[in-house]
Amino acid sequence: MTERTDPFARTPGNQPPPLVGHNTVEGDQALLTAVRAQAGDAAEAVVDSLRELGECAGSPEAREHGMLANRHEPVFQPVDRFGTRIDEVEFHPSWHWMLEHGVGFGLTGAPWTSSDPVPHVRRAAAYIAWSAVEPGHGCPMTMTYAAVPALRADPTLTEQLTPGLASTTYDFGLRPLAEKRGLLAGMGMTEKQGGSDVRTNLTVAVPSSDGSYRLSGHKWFTSAPMNDIFLVLAQAPDGLSCFVVPRVLPDGTRNGLRIVRLKDKLGNRSNASSELEFVDAHALRLGEEGAGVRTIIEMVAATRLDCVLGSAALMRRSLAEAIWHAQHRSAFGGLLVDKPAMRNVLADLAVESEAATALGLRLARAVESPDDPAQRALRRIGLPLAKFWVCKRTPFHVAEALEVLGGNGYVEDSGLPLLFRESPLNSVWEGSGNVNALDVLRVLQKQPEGVEAWRDEVEAAGLPELHDGVTEVLKTIANLVDPSEAEYVARWLAARMAVLLQASLLVRHSPGAVADAFLASRVLGRHAGVFGTLPAGLDTAAIVRRASPAG
Ligand SMILES: Cc1cc2nc3c(=O)[nH]c(=O)nc-3n(C[C@H](O)[C@H](O)[C@H](O)COP(=O)(O)OP(=O)(O)OC[C@H]3O[C@@H](n4cnc5c(N)ncnc54)[C@H](O)[C@@H]3O)c2cc1C
């Protein structure tokens, strides 16, 4: 008689263990390098302060909560059991776990009130090390971080709201602002008829006799509708203006914000993104009437930084998963990581990821010095070009990392599908690709100090190849006379300028192997445009070793 075997008891091996139990700060050499480059003397203190975050982000518990928060999506509750309108959204406990930790680690408004030497660099590193565990909850954290500088248009509102937005306590629930130990902020700009061109906004703001306004209209996308306040654009008598709209009024009654429905999105599924109606909603003006775009642009700029950091985070996590898999999976008689074709893929992904991290942290450092004209100018041009380039590269990067896991990468348990679905988003919101490329063009045409700041930063590496790249860009700009021709090349300019900036950072701060690979492939063009086509003669083994999550 043949013996029956239990197929599930068979353990043929060759299935890599899950990537858990690592520290996403200490195990990320590219991140540590970028922190050391941008934090100066404070670097070791920054790294020390992020150790707990890194350990938590790499824990099995965080991984599980990240998955659960996306498997159990938010549910819209229009009315309570008595039929009274409540417009609430219900979340899985894992969503709250993520936010409790993220807010607790200071990822919302804390840097704006911090006396640390480089709080924005610290937060940027924290964002990269933390957010890819569950990218959806990055949205409310980012909007809260980004609301604080915009609020500075009004000293009274700044004083009232900044402590709550900078709090490290996550205090969920719709209650009057004064009763809450921590606040979250959102933004309402995009309407049905247009998001890029907000001048077409139709929401109307009517002044009341007490100086406040009443808002009527709609927003086609308003993410995180359970947040406490929203910065909203609406048409006031003197033009498009910015308003602070609380979700709950001081007497505890709900403000006139009606959720129509939640979006059924490609990714970012843990996070609720709503369509909203304003029904005679109470609002406070922020900044001058007619200065809506000028006022909210501060929030947009800070949000764009997080798009870069969030994309760098997705690259880092997908790269770590890919290398981990290749280090534990064999095929054709050897570990995948040792196969030359795979080593080329992994090294190419590592170089892209390190460049994204380096650029994100450099721009975070520019935020530290708002009164330094050179840093301000670099931030002005650097944000749209980094947002354009890094966010555009991310879906390709994550897709290639996913493929390193073979079929397992296409399966939810691996975590890669979650990262892949998220990967296009940072390029879409806060100014889609073209809008950011056109914004770079605007700086090139109207703010020469931005071009100078970019040139100085690239030339700081003192490399002839980069000097040649700068010359080519400047020549292209000088030859742009026809506006439509200029718009036509806007993407090329943004992409090229971003690559040269990244190259300069890697040459100055990263190991030679990484900088050489980046220069050869991205600057000198010895690359076929897909990952895994680095030219010969590079130390790809060293690059992969450096990027290994196990150190
Ligand atoms: C998940 C998610 C959450 C969001 N959350 C929020 C939120 O909380 N608050 C909020 O206000 N918005 C939010 N948005 C909206 C987002 O910011 C907009 O979708 C985005 O700004 C683009 O606007 P649009 O969709 O109206 O596209 P359009 O403005 O119609 O643009 C469509 C395309 O045309 C391109 N384009 C636009 N102008 C030009 C031009 N002059 N030349 C060439 N190309 C051009 C754009 O780059 C884009 O690719 C969210 C979007 C998503 C997907």
The ligand as an ORCA input file, in Angstrom:
! r2SCAN-3c Opt
* xyz 0 1
  C      -6.178     59.464     -4.518
  C      -6.316     60.918     -4.762
  C      -6.512     61.769     -3.704
  C      -6.642     63.140     -3.909
  N      -6.839     63.954     -2.828
  C      -7.032     65.275     -3.032
  C      -7.306     66.154     -1.934
  O      -7.305     65.750     -0.770
  N      -7.555     67.454     -2.188
  C      -7.533     67.948     -3.455
  O      -7.759     69.142     -3.630
  N      -7.281     67.149     -4.513
  C      -7.031     65.836     -4.336
  N      -6.782     65.012     -5.402
  C      -6.890     65.553     -6.738
  C      -5.572     65.750     -7.462
  O      -4.782     66.718     -6.837
  C      -5.944     66.105     -8.908
  O      -6.519     64.951     -9.482
  C      -4.762     66.575     -9.711
  O      -4.318     67.823     -9.232
  C      -5.098     66.696    -11.216
  O      -6.274     67.412    -11.415
  P      -7.436     66.808    -12.307
  O      -7.738     65.445    -11.834
  O      -8.561     67.761    -12.352
  O      -6.801     66.662    -13.743
  P      -6.668     67.803    -14.880
  O      -6.375     69.106    -14.232
  O      -7.825     67.713    -15.768
  O      -5.368     67.294    -15.639
  C      -5.381     66.123    -16.467
  C      -4.003     65.938    -17.078
  O      -3.678     67.082    -17.863
  C      -2.396     67.564    -17.503
  N      -2.377     69.024    -17.696
  C      -3.034     69.957    -16.982
  N      -2.743     71.188    -17.443
  C      -1.873     71.024    -18.480
  C      -1.198     71.900    -19.385
  N      -1.346     73.229    -19.285
  N      -0.384     71.372    -20.322
  C      -0.197     70.047    -20.415
  N      -0.802     69.161    -19.608
  C      -1.642     69.644    -18.651
  C      -2.182     67.155    -16.069
  O      -0.774     67.048    -15.784
  C      -2.896     65.806    -16.055
  O      -2.010     64.801    -16.481
  C      -6.600     63.669     -5.216
  C      -6.394     62.798     -6.289
  C      -6.237     61.450     -6.075
  C      -6.021     60.546     -7.244
*
